[in-house]
Amino acid sequence: MTVAEMMPAAATHAPLAWCGRRSNDAGSRVSLRRHPDPRCATGPRNAGGDAMPRLARPGESSGFVWALGLSLVLCLSTGGVRAADPVLGLARCAGIAADAARLACFDALATRSGAAPGAAQVQPPADRPAETDSALAVAGTAQRSAAPRAASAPSAAAADAPGAAPTETAEQAQRRALGILPYRKNYVLPVTYNANVNNNLPEEPSFELPLFGEDALDDLEMKFQISFEVPLWTDILKQPLDLYFGYTQLAFFQAYNAEYSSPFRETNYEPEMGLHWLPGWRIGTAGSNWRLASVRVAANHQSNGRAEPLSRSWNRLTAEATVERGDLTLGLRLWSLLGANPPDNPNIDDYLGYGEVRAGYDLGRHRLGLMLRSVEHPTVQLDWSYPLSDRVRVYAQYFNGYGESLLDYDHSVNRIGAGFLLEDGR
């Protein structure tokens, strides 16, 4: 019988004396037996020859002392409780009746294991109840999952400590990783209605002219816009300043004009390159809640990629600033022509002016937008959107005025449409 097998008996029987003898393998093991034993009993015997119980003589070890010593031997021996099997060791230590001996067993187990809770890969004995295995598995999983979170996530106190670096936002992480970011609004309006279709014909002949003849265009068409920017060089001079490339494409698709094979009536391409600064400064008086959120300066090109006489294009130097206060956002965008007016649209600045003002307001979950442009040829755009999911909003747009597209820069448009808008666009 091994020492481990005898341990439960020590917890359920009255303290008895123990005796031992060396084995034949050079004294490397100790074989222990419990009284009564004919070879180690020293007291008087009864009629059957069995040793009779007796009190310990003075100086002789009591059962309690023997149990304590045996517990230490069991906990420290390689055949007893092992660091590789802490659950088994805990169970056996818990079965010791004497308080001091049980505590000594636990201490010896902890000292020998020398590992933090949850660090050892515990292999439970086959006879342990399934409920115990489930509870230990859950506890071990929680400990292993909590440890990396505690090591990687800064505490709230550390984040709020004076002089602590601000937490990096998702947008800043994308900028740092040279990710693609939304720029202007990204939307699709499957159905729009234009009450004032541009059927004006150029004077020069063109193979495209039959499409733009009288009553050739539908007043219903699809309108959509794709816009993104790519930071090329971030945190210039260790400031929130980026060199970026931006691209916006606006398309007008005669999707329901089956008679003319549903052509794209007009597409505008608008690449730009510039600097984007995100200061986040508070502006105004000490109690002001206005914040300078964004400043941009860029060289901008816009064209429709068509041949004469339908070609339209211009080059501009643009500057834009955006301020915020709570749910209100205000933006001012100014531009100046680079070079002379192009010959295909010589008076475009008369119709589109030299800038535009934008405003946005979040009214609960509703988002409202306004754009105003040109005093000489007033133009207005109204926007409304409401979230359908974390990434998509239902979107309605109304436009009245000039310059909705380059082809219509000198033609007044009156359009309303509905569709979907992706989040994170302006």
ABEGO torsion letter per residue (X at the ends): XBAAAAAAAAAABBBBBBBBBBBABGGABBBBBBOBBAAABABBBBAAGBBBBBBBBBGBBBAAAAAAAAAAAAAABAABBBAABAAAAAAAAAABABAAAAAAAAAAAAAAAGBBBGABBBBBBAABBAAAAAAAAAAAAAAAAAAAAAAABBBAAAAABBGBBBBBBAAAAAAAAGBBBBBBBBBBBABBBBABBBABBBABBBAAAAAABBGABBABBBBBBBBBBBBABBGBGGBBBBBBBBBBBBBBBBAABAAAGGBBABBBBBBBBBBBBBAGBBBEBAABABBBABBBBBBBBBBAGBBOAABBBBBBBBBBBBBBBEABBBBBBBBBBBEBBBAABAAAAAAAEAEBBBBBBBBEABBBBBBBBEAABBBBBBBBBBBABAABBBBBBBBBEBGABAAAAABBBBBBBBBBBBBGBX
